[in-house]
Amino acid sequence: MQRFRYYDFFVAGLVTVLLCSNLIGPGKVCEVHLPWFGEFSFGAGNLFFPIGYIFGDVLTEVYGYARARRAIWAGFAAMLFATLMAYIVVNITPSPAEPWNATLQPALEVIFGNTWRIVAASMLAYAVGDFVNSYVMAKMKVWTEGRHLWTRTIGSTVCGQAADSMIFYPLAFYGIWGMEALVSVVVFNFLFKVGLEALLTPVTYAIVGWLKRSEGVDTFDRNTSFTPFSLRDEGEEKKPA
């Protein structure tokens, strides 16, 4: 695979945002008051999770779907390991000789003791949502001949976040939350994430432009196999930026 100066840093950024959003964010439910709409509750992780989609957009736009696919699987593997580690740490017997464990153990169980249902829903939603986002981004780039980047970043996020929200919340909370609350949370989180992506579009433009000039590459996925089940660096058409 061709080596790039900044590719690994963006993969690391995607994985970091993913892990922090899923490990730190879900521990706190926030509330915001919107004029004319009232109070809305959301997980704190939603403030930062959309940044992962920006990393995914940049990776697909500059390096192509095949390399973005590798980054998505890296994030999935990191999330799987973090889930396994959290399960072991929470369930291993704490030492009664350490008084601090009496306070620490309940806190660990609250923050990291997610049920298998929530964990499975989160991982499935992440994988499907990110692959949908990257696929739509790559296809739209070919259709538009590389013009109108904003249509790709926002359009791919609409598709990816819709898949993510419609998979995660019903799988994780159907039968636990009422249907009205479930629909409300899905709609609010979808609109919030897409809105944040749109708001950060100038930042995405700046990063993409700088990265294409620095790496000397602009990738079009004309001959790429879009199967998610591969780690191969396949035949993209590359043009100097």
C-alpha positions as CSV (number, residue, x, y, z in Angstrom):
1,M,0.0,0.0,0.0
2,Q,1.3,3.5,-0.9
3,R,2.5,5.3,2.2
4,F,1.1,8.7,3.1
5,R,2.4,11.2,5.7
6,Y,-0.8,11.9,7.5
7,Y,-3.1,8.9,6.9
8,D,-2.1,7.1,10.1
9,F,-2.8,10.3,12.1
10,F,-6.3,10.5,10.8
11,V,-7.0,6.8,11.5
12,A,-5.8,7.4,15.0
13,G,-8.1,10.4,15.3
14,L,-11.1,8.4,14.1
15,V,-10.4,5.6,16.6
16,T,-9.8,8.0,19.5
17,V,-13.1,9.9,18.9
18,L,-14.9,6.6,18.6
19,L,-13.5,5.1,21.8
20,C,-14.0,8.3,23.9
21,S,-17.6,8.8,22.6
22,N,-18.6,5.3,23.5
23,L,-16.7,5.0,26.8
24,I,-16.9,8.5,28.3
25,G,-20.0,10.0,26.7
26,P,-22.7,7.5,27.5
27,G,-22.0,7.9,31.2
28,K,-23.8,11.3,31.3
29,V,-27.3,12.3,30.1
30,C,-27.5,16.0,29.4
31,E,-30.5,18.3,28.9
32,V,-30.9,21.3,26.7
33,H,-33.7,23.8,26.4
34,L,-34.6,24.8,22.9
35,P,-36.9,27.9,22.4
36,W,-40.4,26.8,21.1
37,F,-39.5,23.1,21.4
38,G,-38.9,22.7,25.1
39,E,-36.4,20.3,26.9
40,F,-34.5,17.6,25.1
41,S,-32.2,15.0,26.7
42,F,-29.3,13.4,25.0
43,G,-26.1,11.4,25.8
44,A,-23.0,13.5,26.2
45,G,-21.2,11.3,23.7
46,N,-23.3,12.8,20.9
47,L,-21.5,16.1,21.3
48,F,-18.3,14.5,19.9
49,F,-19.4,11.4,18.0
50,P,-20.1,13.4,14.8
51,I,-16.5,14.4,14.7
52,G,-15.8,10.8,13.8
53,Y,-17.9,11.2,10.7
54,I,-15.7,14.2,9.8
55,F,-12.7,12.0,10.0
56,G,-14.4,9.4,7.9
57,D,-15.4,12.0,5.3
58,V,-11.8,13.3,5.1
59,L,-10.4,9.8,4.8
60,T,-12.8,8.8,2.0
61,E,-12.5,12.1,0.1
62,V,-8.7,12.2,0.1
63,Y,-7.5,8.5,0.4
64,G,-10.5,6.7,-1.0
65,Y,-13.0,4.1,0.2
66,A,-10.6,1.2,0.5
67,R,-8.4,3.1,3.0
68,A,-11.4,4.5,4.9
69,R,-12.6,0.9,5.1
70,R,-9.3,-0.1,6.9
71,A,-9.8,2.8,9.3
72,I,-13.4,1.7,10.1
73,W,-12.2,-1.9,10.9
74,A,-9.5,-0.5,13.1
75,G,-12.1,1.4,15.0
76,F,-14.3,-1.7,15.3
77,A,-11.4,-3.7,16.6
78,A,-10.5,-1.1,19.1
79,M,-14.1,-0.9,20.3
80,L,-14.3,-4.6,20.6
81,F,-11.1,-4.7,22.7
82,A,-12.3,-1.8,24.9
83,T,-15.6,-3.7,25.5
84,L,-13.8,-6.9,26.5
85,M,-11.4,-5.0,28.7
86,A,-14.3,-3.1,30.4
87,Y,-16.2,-6.4,31.0
88,I,-13.1,-8.1,32.6
89,V,-12.3,-5.0,34.8
90,V,-15.8,-4.6,36.0
91,N,-16.4,-8.3,36.8
92,I,-13.1,-9.3,38.3
93,T,-13.3,-9.6,42.1
94,P,-12.1,-6.4,43.8
95,S,-9.7,-6.8,46.7
96,P,-11.5,-6.3,50.1
97,A,-8.2,-5.1,51.5
98,E,-8.4,-1.9,49.5
99,P,-11.1,0.4,51.0
100,W,-11.2,2.6,47.9
101,N,-12.7,-0.4,46.0
102,A,-15.9,0.0,47.9
103,T,-16.4,3.3,46.1
104,L,-14.7,2.5,42.9
105,Q,-16.5,-0.7,42.0
106,P,-20.0,0.7,41.9
107,A,-18.8,3.6,39.8
108,L,-17.1,1.3,37.3
109,E,-20.3,-0.8,37.1
110,V,-22.4,2.3,36.3
111,I,-20.0,3.8,33.7
112,F,-18.6,0.6,32.0
113,G,-21.1,-2.1,33.0
114,N,-23.2,-1.7,29.8
115,T,-25.5,-4.6,29.0
116,W,-24.8,-6.9,26.1
117,R,-27.8,-5.4,24.2
118,I,-26.4,-1.9,24.3
119,V,-22.9,-3.0,23.4
120,A,-24.1,-5.1,20.5
121,A,-26.4,-2.3,19.2
122,S,-23.6,0.3,19.5
123,M,-21.0,-1.8,17.6
124,L,-23.5,-2.8,14.8
125,A,-24.7,0.8,14.4
126,Y,-21.2,2.1,14.2
127,A,-20.1,-0.4,11.6
128,V,-23.2,0.0,9.4
129,G,-23.3,3.8,9.8
130,D,-19.7,4.4,9.0
131,F,-19.7,2.1,5.9
132,V,-22.9,3.7,4.6
133,N,-21.3,7.2,5.2
134,S,-18.1,6.2,3.3
135,Y,-19.9,4.4,0.5
136,V,-22.2,7.4,-0.2
137,M,-19.3,9.8,0.0
138,A,-17.2,7.8,-2.5
139,K,-20.1,7.3,-4.9
140,M,-21.2,11.0,-4.8
141,K,-17.6,12.1,-5.5
142,V,-17.6,10.1,-8.8
143,W,-21.1,11.3,-9.7
144,T,-20.2,15.0,-9.1
145,E,-16.7,14.6,-10.7
146,G,-15.2,15.9,-7.5
147,R,-17.2,19.1,-7.4
148,H,-19.4,20.4,-4.5
149,L,-17.7,18.8,-1.6
150,W,-20.4,20.1,0.8
151,T,-23.1,18.0,-0.9
152,R,-21.0,14.9,-0.2
153,T,-20.1,15.6,3.4
154,I,-23.7,16.5,4.3
155,G,-25.4,13.9,2.1
156,S,-23.2,11.1,3.3
157,T,-23.7,12.1,6.9
158,V,-27.5,12.2,6.5
159,C,-27.4,8.6,5.2
160,G,-24.8,7.3,7.7
161,Q,-26.4,9.0,10.8
162,A,-29.8,7.8,9.8
163,A,-28.6,4.2,9.6
164,D,-26.7,4.6,12.9
165,S,-29.6,6.1,14.8
166,M,-32.3,3.8,13.4
167,I,-30.2,0.7,14.3
168,F,-28.8,1.7,17.7
169,Y,-31.7,3.1,19.6
170,P,-34.4,0.5,18.7
171,L,-32.0,-2.4,19.3
172,A,-30.7,-1.0,22.6
173,F,-33.9,0.5,24.1
174,Y,-37.0,-0.9,22.3
175,G,-39.3,-2.3,25.0
176,I,-37.4,-0.3,27.7
177,W,-38.4,3.2,26.5
178,G,-41.9,4.1,25.4
179,M,-42.3,4.4,21.6
180,E,-42.9,8.2,21.8
181,A,-39.6,8.7,23.8
182,L,-37.7,6.4,21.4
183,V,-38.9,8.2,18.3
184,S,-38.1,11.6,19.9
185,V,-34.6,10.6,20.8
186,V,-33.9,9.1,17.4
187,V,-35.1,12.2,15.6
188,F,-33.4,14.7,17.9
189,N,-30.0,12.9,17.8
190,F,-30.2,12.5,14.0
191,L,-30.9,16.2,13.5
192,F,-28.3,17.3,16.0
193,K,-25.5,15.2,14.4
194,V,-26.4,16.3,10.9
195,G,-26.6,19.9,12.0
196,L,-23.2,19.7,13.6
197,E,-21.7,18.2,10.4
198,A,-23.2,21.1,8.4
199,L,-21.9,23.6,10.9
200,L,-18.4,22.2,10.6
201,T,-18.4,22.1,6.8
202,P,-15.9,25.0,6.5
203,V,-13.5,23.1,8.8
204,T,-13.9,20.0,6.6
205,Y,-13.1,22.1,3.5
206,A,-10.0,23.5,5.0
207,I,-8.7,20.1,6.2
208,V,-9.4,18.4,2.9
209,G,-7.8,21.1,0.8
210,W,-4.7,21.1,2.9
211,L,-4.4,17.3,3.0
212,K,-4.8,17.0,-0.8
213,R,-2.1,19.5,-1.4
214,S,0.2,18.0,1.2
215,E,-0.3,14.4,0.1
216,G,-0.5,15.2,-3.6
217,V,-3.4,12.9,-4.1
218,D,-7.1,13.1,-4.9
219,T,-8.8,9.7,-5.0
220,F,-11.8,8.7,-7.2
221,D,-13.3,5.3,-6.5
222,R,-14.1,4.3,-10.0
223,N,-12.8,0.7,-9.9
224,T,-13.1,0.0,-6.2
225,S,-14.9,-3.1,-4.8
226,F,-17.2,-1.7,-2.1
227,T,-17.5,-4.8,-0.1
228,P,-16.9,-4.0,3.6
229,F,-15.3,-7.4,4.2
230,S,-11.9,-6.6,2.9
231,L,-8.7,-4.9,4.0
232,R,-7.2,-4.6,0.5
233,D,-5.9,-1.4,-0.9
234,E,-7.7,-1.6,-4.3
235,G,-7.6,0.1,-7.6
236,E,-8.6,3.7,-7.1
237,E,-7.8,6.3,-9.7
238,K,-5.6,9.0,-8.3
239,K,-4.9,12.4,-9.6
240,P,-2.5,15.0,-8.2
241,A,-4.4,17.6,-6.2
